[in-house]
Amino acid sequence: MSRFSQMATVVTAFAMALALAGCSGASQPSVTPPPATSTQPTDPDRELVDRKCSMCHSTDQVYSATYDVTGWTTVLDRMQKNGLVISSDERARVIEYLAGR
């Protein structure tokens, strides 16, 4: 048998062994299913903040900011000048929610 034939035989045997190992009844790694959706009630003010603020930037940016009522009022003034569409009621809820965190 030539050296090439011997090498081809070894490679083929190795490939078959790998294939058989994959088809064996050995336990496969378990796959964790995605977490179930929460059945807890959600916070409508947080949902409002998420919906309004995420239109232009990430909510991480919003939630990492630490302003008081005056600071959030200034931020909302600037956002409205930049095109944020928000009712006066929604605006008050957003400011109160973010300042109270």
N, C-alpha and C positions, 0 to 999 in steps of 0.2 A: 504494500500500500504506500502511495506517495505521501510525502509530508503534507501536501495540500489536502489530500483526501482525509488524512488523520485529523487535521485541523478542522475541516468541514464537519466531520463526524462529531468532534468534541463540541463545536459551536451548536450544531443541531441538537445534540443531546441536552446541552445546557438550556437552550430555548424551549425544548419540550418539557424539561423539568420545571422551568418557570411557569409555563402555561398550565401544567398539571397542578402546581402549587396554588395557582390562582383559582382553579376550578375545584379544589378540594373542599371538604366540608368544614375546614377550619373556620373559626369565628372571624368575621370581618369586623373592622372598626365600626362602632356604633355611630349613627348619625343622630345628633340631637335635633329634635324638631324645633321649629321656631316657637317662641313663647306665645301662649294664648293671649288674645287681646284682653285687655283689662275690662272687667265688668264694673269697675268703680266709676262713679260719676265724675265727669271731667269739669274743670273750672272754666266757665264761660268767659271770664275775663282774660285768662291765659290764652284761650283759643282766639279771642279777639286780638290780643297782642301778636300772637303767632301769625295770624292771617294778615293783619295790616302791615306789620314790620317786615315780614319775610318777602314782601313783594319787591323790595329793593336790596336787601342784604340779609345775612344770616341772623337767626335769632340768638346765636352765641354772642354776637356783638351787642345785642340789646341786653341780654341777661348778665353780661359781664360788667355793664355800666352800673355805677352806683351814684345816682342823683337823688336829690330830694324833690319835693313837689315843684319848687321853682326851677330846678334843673331840668326836670322832665317837661315842664311847660315850655321852656326855651327850646328843647329838642323838638317837641311836637310843632312849635311855631316854624322852625327851620324845615322840618319834614313837609309841612303843608305848603311852604313856599316852593319846595322841590317837587310838588305834585301829589302828595298824599291826600287821598279823598277820605275824609272821616267826619262823621256827624259830631255835633257838640256833645251829645250823650256818650258816644263811643270815645271821644277824646278825653272826657272826664274819667271814664272807667279805666282807660289805658294809663293815664297819669296816676290815678289813685292806686292801681294795681302795681305798677312798676315802682312807685315811691314807697309802697308798703312792704316790699319784699325784704 
